[in-house]
Amino acid sequence: MRKIKCIIVDDEPLALDLIERYVNQTPFLELKGRCYSPLEAMVVMEKEAVDLLFLDIQMLDMTGIEFSRTLKNGPKIIFTTAFEKYALEGFRVDALDYLLKPFSYEEFLKSANKAKEWFDRGEPTKIAQEEKASFIFVKSEYKLIRIDLSNILYIEGLKDYVKIYLEDKSAPILSLMSMKAIEEQLPIQDFMRIHRSYIINLSKIEIVERGKVKIKDVYMPVADNYKERFQEFINRSSF
């Protein structure tokens, strides 16, 4: 049986403890983390594959609704809150379900089963999801910064960090995350990794010359293990 990997996000320790107990009672759920804030959840999701969030709505730094809107191509969501007035807004962001605190294990299990049914039916394909994406949020200096995908020139990997170079900014945005993590957030029809240290926006290429790509006066090498896929793109785009 495939387990649904989930995390709990709630700023109340008692709520975290209760939902953790419910998750551990449910055979098809696997807990990957418990977080006191959306920023903590982002750190976990950079390291772990997460299918489902049990997400509180009323939190100090950022509401669950606001956080959910940053999760393009992200995990599915079951909202947990003490305020019934947020139910309609929760469903507007495509939540799987809404649990009104305090809730019993029976109510929790009913929501968890909705998630199981959704995953058993099969998720939308990665490309179909990516076609809807037009921006991402990245964490930089304790802030979440919205970046329009069309504004990205290229991304450079530096050990545990990435530098995101934008068309309308002279200085890149620095974020503590891996190249793999940001690569998974980008639509594959628009972005391509050409080197261990570089992901490029294909629409921003100016020149391809002698195994290098030029974007905004910067030449980046196409590494051997990425050349075949890059050449396929060039062949499709050449006349």
N, C-alpha and C positions, 0 to 999 in steps of 0.2 A: 504494500500500500504506500503510495506516494504521500509524504508528509508535507503539509503546508507550513513553510517557514514564516514565523511571525515575530513582531516586536510590539511591545506595549509602550505607549507614550502618554504619560499622565504626571502632573506635578504634585499629586497627592500620594504619599507613601502607602496609605491604607488601600487606596484604589489599585495601586500597582500590585500589592500583595494579593488582593482578592483575584484580580484577573490572571495573575501568574498561577495561582492555585487552580483556577478554572482551565487554563491552557494545559497545565500538567495533567489534568484529569481527562483530557480529550485526546484519544489515541492518534488522530490524524493531524494534530497540531504539534509543531516543534518550536519552542521558544528560542529565539536568537538574541534577545536583548530586552532589557527594561530601561526606559529612559525618562528623565524628568523634564525634558524639553525637546522641541523640534530640532534644535542644533545638535543635541546628543544623538538623536535619531539619525541625523544625516551622517554623523561619524560612523555609526554602526552600519548604515547602508552602504558606505564606501568600502567596508571590509567584508560584509556578508551579503549573500543573495537573500532578499526578503520578498516574500509573496504577499504578505498581509499585514496591515497595521491595525491595532486596536488603539484608536486615537481620541484622546480627550479634546473637547472643543475649547473650554475656558482655561487658558494658560497665560502666564504673565507676559513673556517676551513676544509671543506670536500665537494667535488662536489656531486651533486645529483646522478650521476652514481655510485660513490664510496659508497654512503650511501645505494643505492638500492641493492647493492651486499651483504650488511649485513643483509638484511631483508628476511631471509629464513622463509618460512611459514608465511610471513607477509602480509600486505595489498597490493592490486593492485596499480599500479602507472600510472598517466598521467603526463608526463614531460612537463614543461613550460620553455621556454628559448628564448633568443633573437638571438641564434646562430644556424643556420640551419645545420651546419656541424655535430652537435651532434645527429641528427635524427637517423642515422643508428645504432650508439652505443646504443642509448636509446632502440631501439627495440631488440637489442641483449640481454638485461637484462629482456626481457619479459614484456615490458611496454604495457599497453592497447592502449595508443595513445601519441601523441606529438603535443603540441600547440606552435606555433611560435609567439613570442611577436612582436608587439602588436596584440592581437586577439580580435575579437568581441564576443558578447554574443552568436551570431549564431554559431560561430566556437566552443566556449566553450560548448554549448548545444549539439553539434554533438558528441564531445568527451565524455560528461557526459552520453549521450544515449548509447555509446559503452559500458561504464561501467555497465549501467543498464541492457543491453542485456546479458552481461557476468554473472552478478549475478542472473538474471532471469533464465538462463539456469541451474544454480546450480553450486556451487563451487566443486572442486575436494574434495574427502573425506580427512579427517584429516590424516588417516593412509597413504594414497597415497602421500600426501604432505610430511609427515614425513620421508618416505622411502628415499627421495632425500637429506635429511639434513645430513651433516657430521660435521658441525661446527656452532657455534653461536658467536655473538659479544656481549660483555657486557661492560657497562660503569664503569670505576674504576678510581678515582682520575683524572677526567676530560679527560680521554683517553678512546678510544674504543679498547678493547682487544679481539683478536680472540682466541677462545678456541675450540680445536678439541673435539668433543663429546667423542671419544674413550679415551681421556686423563683424563676425569672426573672420580674421584673415588666416591665422594658423595658430597652433598650440605647440608649445615647447615643453618637454618633460625635463625636470631637474631633480633627480633622486626622488624625494617624497613630495615634491611640489610640481605644479604646472604653471606655466606662464601663458595667459590667453591674450593674444595680440588682436586688437580691434581696429577697425577702419577709422573710427572717429576719435580715437584716443592715442596720444603719443606714447604713454606709458602702459605696459601690459598689466593685466590683473593677475595677481599672484594668489594661488589657492592651494591649500594643503590637501592634495588628493593624488591618486595615481593616474597615469595615462590610461590604464585599462578602465578605471571608473568613469572618466570623462568620455572615453571613446564609446562606452555603452550607452551614454545619454545622447549621442549625436546620430542623426539620420544617415544611414549608410549610403543613400543615393547622393548626398551632398558633401560628405566628409570622408577622407581616406587617410589611413596611417601609412606613411611612406618610409618610416624609419623608427627605430626604437624611441627616438627623441622628438619626432614630429608627426603631428596630424594637420592636414591642410584642408581648407575650404576649396573644393574643386572649382567653384565658380570664380575664384580669385587668382587662378594661375595666369601669369603673364607670358612666361617663356618656359619651354622644356628644352634643355640643352645638355648633352653629354652626361646623362644620368643625374641631372639636377633640375630642380623646379625653382622658378623665380616668382616671388610674390613681394611686391612693394620693395624692390631693391635688395631683397634678402634671398640668397640662394641656399636651398636645402637639398641634401643628397637623398636619392631614392636607394634604400638599402637593398641588397640582393634578394632577401627573402620577401620583399614587397614588390619587386619589379614586375612579376608576371601579372598580378592584379592591376597594377598601375598601367601597364602596357595595354591591357584589355580595355581600360577606360579610354586611353588615348586612341586606340583603334576605332572604338565606337564613336568618338567625337571628331575624328579626322575626315577630311574630304579629299 
